[in-house]
């Protein structure tokens, strides 16, 4: 068992992200886990993540903790609000942007098959 306290979160800069703060709570570097990575992303108004594709052998979940994020996929655009979640499988494309005037907070959970 490994407990990670709030003040122990690792701040990092994910490629293709802007106007945001990314912190990892659980992953290979923090806990030695090879399967799950859990991060907390806080997006300032206008912040987001450019279009990217989920890596092979990976599944990804976004859970909106606070605020709202606009999600764009090849199927269209939708607004995710606090309490909403969305899952992606390997090969799926997505981008997100905080188009509101408030900070948005999103829990990001990634698993490797």
N, C-alpha and C positions, 0 to 999 in steps of 0.2 A: 504494500500500500504506500502511496506517496500523496501527501496533501500539498497542494500548491496554493499559497495565500495570495490575496489580491495584490499585495506589494511585491510579489515574486514573479508576476507576469513578465514575459519577455517581449519587449517592444521590437518590432521589425518593420521593414519597408517592402511590402509585396510589390512585385513587378506589375506595372499597369494600373496601379491605384493612385489616387490623388486626393488632396484635401481631406486626409483622414488619419486616424491613429489605429494601428493594428497591434494587438497584443496576443501572444500565444500563452495558453494556460497548460496545455497538455499535448505532448508530442515526443518524438524521439529524443530531442535535446533536453527536454525538461524532465521526462519521466522514464525514458528508455523504451516507450511503447512504439511498436513497429506498425500498428494497424490504425489507430485513431489519432487524429490531431484536432484539437479544439482551440478556437481563437475567438477573440472579441474585437470587433471592428466598429469604431466610432467615426461616422462620416459627418463632416461639417456641411452646412448648406452648400450645394454645388459640388460636393465631393462624390467620388464614385470609383468604379473599377471598369476599365476598358473591356471590350468584348474579348472573351477567352473561351477555350475549350477544356472541358474536364478531361484530365489525363486518363490514359488506359489503366484499367484495374482499379479505378477510384470511384467512389460515390461521394456526393457532396450535399450537405443540407444547410440552408440559410434559415435562421429563426430570427424574426424581428422582435427585439426586446423593447425598443423605444422608438417612437417616431415612425417614419415611413420611407420606403425606398421604392423607386421605380425600376422594375425588372423588365429588360428587353431580351427576347429570345427570337429565333426564327419564326415562332408561332405568333408573335405579337408583343405588345407592351401591356403591363398591368402594374398597379400600385399595391405593394405589400405593406400592411400596417401592423402595429404592435400586436403580437400574438399569432401572426400569420407565419407559415413556413413553406418552403419549397425544396424539393429534392431533385438532384440531377444525377444522371448516370454517365459513365465514360463516353466521351465523344459529343456530349451535348454542349451547345454554345449558350453563353449568357453574358449580360453586362448589367450593372446596377448604378443608379445615381440617386442622390438625395436632392430632389427638386423642391423640397419644402424650405421653410425659413428656420427650422429647428434642427438640432443635432439628432441624428439617427444612430441607433446602436443595434448591431446585428451579431448574433452568435453564429459562428461558422464551424461546422463539424464535417471533417473529411475522414473517410475510411478507405483503406486499401484492401482489395480482395487478395 
